[in-house]
Amino acid sequence: MNPEVSVIIPTYNRAETLPRAIRSVLAQEGVPFELIVVDDGSSDNTREMIQKDFPSVTYLYQDNKGPAAARNLGVKNAKGRWIAFLDSDDEWLPGKLEIQLGFFRQHPEYRIAQTEEIWIRNGERVNPMKKHQKSGGRIFEKCLPLCVISPSAVMMERDLFEETGGFDESYPACEDYELWLRISVRHPVGLIHQPMIKKYGGHESQRSREFEAMDRFRIHALAKILGSGTLDNLQHQAALKTLKMKSEIFLVGAQKRSKFEEAEKIRRLVKEFLG
C-alpha cells in the first residue's frame, strides 16, 4: 500500500533517544505511512542500531550538513502526499497521524497543521511559558518573536513544502523559524488542541545549547522575509518592529561579549531596513 504520510526523523549522534522516537511512529495505527530516518553524519552506532532493531525503516545517510539539509533529503525521498517531521529526541503519542489526517479532511482549507504538546524538562513535566502558546489561523505576526510551530507537531502537504522551497540549508539553527515565516505569511496554520507529542528538553544534545545568541539566526530570517516582497503593509510593519527590537538586543549583547565582528555583520544586515 502506498503511504499516505511520509514521516521524517533527522538525527545526529542520538542513538540513545532515537529508538524512543522510532517506536512512537511505528505504534501509529489507522494510517498508511512510511518512516524515513536521515542520519546527518552520526559517528555513534545509529546505522547499526537501525539496521538491527528497525529493519522496516528507510535509512538515509548524509555527511553532516545540519537538520535543514537532513529534512530536505527526507522529503526528496518521500512518497506520501503528507509530510510529518519528528525530532529524534521527541516522541509522538498514539493516534497522532490519524487525528491530524482527520483534521485535514474536516478542514480542507488548511494545508499545514500542528498539535499541542507536552513539555518534559530534565524528566519532569513543565508548563510552557505564555510566549510559547500555540495559535491557529493567520499567525504570521505571532511567529515573529520566536518559533511557535514545533517541527515534531507539524503535518503538512508535501506540495506546500516544495512550493515554499523547503528548509533553507544555510541556517545551522532556527531553520524551522525561517520556514514557518515563509509559510505563515501566505497560509493559515491549523491547530489541534489535543497534545499529541512529548517534547523533551534540558538534555546535553539539545541543539539550542550548541549556539549562543540564537536570535542572530532569527534576525537573518527577518531580513530575508522583509526583502522577499511577499509581505503586506501590516505584516511588513510588524516584521520591521521585531527586527528592530531583536537587533538592538543582539548588538548590546555582542558588544558585552566583545563579539565585534558579529555585531558589525548584523549592523550591516539590518541597515537596509532600519536605516
N, C-alpha and C positions, 0 to 999 in steps of 0.2 A: 504494500500500500504506500502511495506517495505521501510524504509528510505534509501536514497542513502547517506545522510550525517548525522552524529551524531554531534550535536553542544553541547559543554560542557562549562558551566559557573561555575567556582568555586567562592564562595562568603563567606565573613566573616563580619558580622555586617555592611552590606551595604544596608539595606532595603530602603534607600533614593535614591540611584543611580541604584540599581538593576532593578527596573521596566523599566527604560530607555533602559537598555541593552536587557532585555527580549523582549520588544516591537520591538526593531530593528531587532531581529531574527524572531519573528512571522510575521513581514512585508515582509520577503523574499518570492519571488514568483518564479515559474518555476522549483523548485527543491523539491522532496520529502525529508523531513528532520524530525528529532526528536530533541527536546531540553531537555537537562538534566541539572538541576541546582544542584550542590553539595554544600550543606551547611556545611561549615567547623567549626561547633560548635558555630554558632552565638547565642548571648544572646539577640538580639533585636527581632522584630516581623517578621523576614524573613519568617519563616514557615507559619504563619497565613496569611501574605500578599500573598504569592504564592498560597496557597490553596483557598483563597477567590477570587483573581483577575486573576489568571492564572491556572485554573484547568487542562488545556491540557498539562502543563509542567510536566515532570517527576522530582520529588523532592527526592533527597537523602540526608541523614544526616549522619555526622560522628563527633566524638569528634575532637576537634581542633588539627590538625596534620600538617597544612600548605598547601599551594597551590599545591605542588607537589603531595601529597597524594590525595588531592581532585580531581585533574585532572586524576590521575591514576584510582581512583574509578569510575569516569565518563566513562573512556574508557572501563573498565571491564564490564560495564553495557550497552555499546553502541551496536547498531545493524547495523549501516551503514558501508559501505566499506571505506568511507572517514570520517576523524575526523577534526572538526574545533573548535578552542577554542575562547572564548571571555571573557575578564576580566570584572568583574561586575561594573567597573567604566567607561568602554568604550562603544561605540555603533557602529554598522555597518551602512553603507549606503545602500540604496535599490540596489538589484542586485548583492550583494557581492558573494553569493553562486553560482549563475548562471554563473557569469563571471569566477570564479575560476574553476568550473567544465568544462566550455568551454575551458579554458587554458589547462587542462589535456587531453582533447580529442584531441586537436591540437598538444600537445607536450607529447606523451606517454612516452618519456624518463625521464620525471620528476615524482617523487613520493611525492614531497613536494613543495609548492609554497606559496608566500606571496604577498600581495598587498602594494602599497604605502599607506600613512596615513596622516591625517590632525591632527596637534597638537593643542590642546587647553590648555592654562595655565591660571589659575585664570580668566576664562571666555573670554579670548582673544586668537585669533588665532596667533600662532607664527611659525616661520620657524625653523626647526631642524638645529642644527649645522652640519658642514661638516662631522664630525666624526660619525654622526648618519645616513649618507647617505646609502640608501639601494643599494644592488647589486644583480645580479643574476649569476647563473652558479656555478663554483667551487669556493666557497668563504670561505674556511676554514681559510685562513690567515686573511681575513677581519673580521672574527668572533672572533679573538683572543683578540683585545684590549678591546672590550665591546660588549654588546648584540645588534646586528644589525638585529635580527629577532624578530619581535613582535608577541607574542602568539596570540593576538587578530586579527592579519592579516594572520595567517597561516591556510592552509588546507593541510592535509597530508593523505596518505594511512594508514589505521589502521594497516595493516600488517607491514609497515615500523616502526611505533611507537612500536609495540610489538617486532619486530626483534631487535630493538635498545635497548630495555629494559625499555622504558618509562622514566618518571622523577625520578631522584634519591631523595628519600624521606628524606635523611639525610641532605639535603640542605634547611635551612629555608628561604633563598633568593638566587637569581641568579641560581635557578634550571633550568630556561629556557636557560640561557647562557651555562650551563653544557651540557644540552641535545643537543643544536644546534652544539656544538663542536663534539659530537659523531656522529651526523648525517652528518654534512658538510664534515667531513674527508673522507667520502666514497660516498656521494651522491650530485649531483648538486641541487641547490635550485632555483626554478623558481621565477621570479619577474614580477608581473603585474604592469605596470607603472601607472595605474589609482588608485587614492586614494579611498579606499572603507571602511575605518574606521575613526572614530573620537576618538582620544586618549586623554584622559583628565588627567591633572596633576596639581600640586600645591595645592591639597586639603589635609585636615588633615589625611585622611585614606590612603593616598598613602603609599604603602609598603616600598618604599625606605627610608621613614622617620623613620621606626622602627629600622633601623640598621645603626650604624656608620661604616665607613671604609668598604664599600661593597666589595672592592677588595679582602678582605680576603677569601671570598667565591670563587671568580674567581681564586685566587691562588690555592685553593684546587682543583678546576676543571682542571686547567692547569697541576697540578701534576698528577692528575688521568689520563688525556689523554696521558701525556708523558709516564706513566707507563703501558699503555694499550697494547703496541706493535702493534698498528694499523697505526702509522704514517710512511710515507716515510721519506727519509733523509731531503728533503726541508721542509716538514711540521714539522719535529722534531726540526730543527734549528729555525724555526720561532716561535714555541711554547716555546722553551727554551729561546729565546731572550725576549719574552713577560713576561715569568715567572721571569726572572732576573730583568727586569725593574719594574714590579709590586711589587715584594717582597722587592726590595730596597726602593721604595717609602713607602710601608707599614711599614717597620721596622723603618724608620725615624719618621713617624707619631706616631707609637706606643710608641716609646721612649719619644717623646714630651708629649704624654698624660699619661705617666707613666704606660702604659699597658705592663708591663714587661713580664707577663706570656703569654699574647697573642703573643708578639714578639718572645719569646722563642719557642712557638709551631710552628710558621711559619718558624723560622730559622731551626728547626729540620726537618720540612717537605721538604723544598727546598734543604737541604744539599745533599740529594741523587742525585739531578740533577745538582746542581751548584757547589758542592764540598765545 
